[in-house]
Amino acid sequence: MTMDMDTLHKAREARNFIAHEGASIGYMWSARLETILQHAVKLRAAVADLAAGDNLISGLGTGGLAC
């Protein structure tokens, strides 16, 4: 059960990151390639964490865990 709670906690944090910081790379005229790439890595990880939480919740409705 602890793993499930960790997954849901990561999903909540990921949702907040996507909603509040997902598209924010700063001012366009001062954006640097390295900053954009670092942000893209964080965004990709957040999407994966959110999807894992969604899969967990979706699986609860079917009586088991989704794969």
Secondary structure, 3 states (H helix, E strand, C coil): CHHHHHHHHHHHHHHHHHHHHCCCCCCHHHCCHHHHHHHHHHHHHHHHHHHHHHHHHHHHCCCCCCC
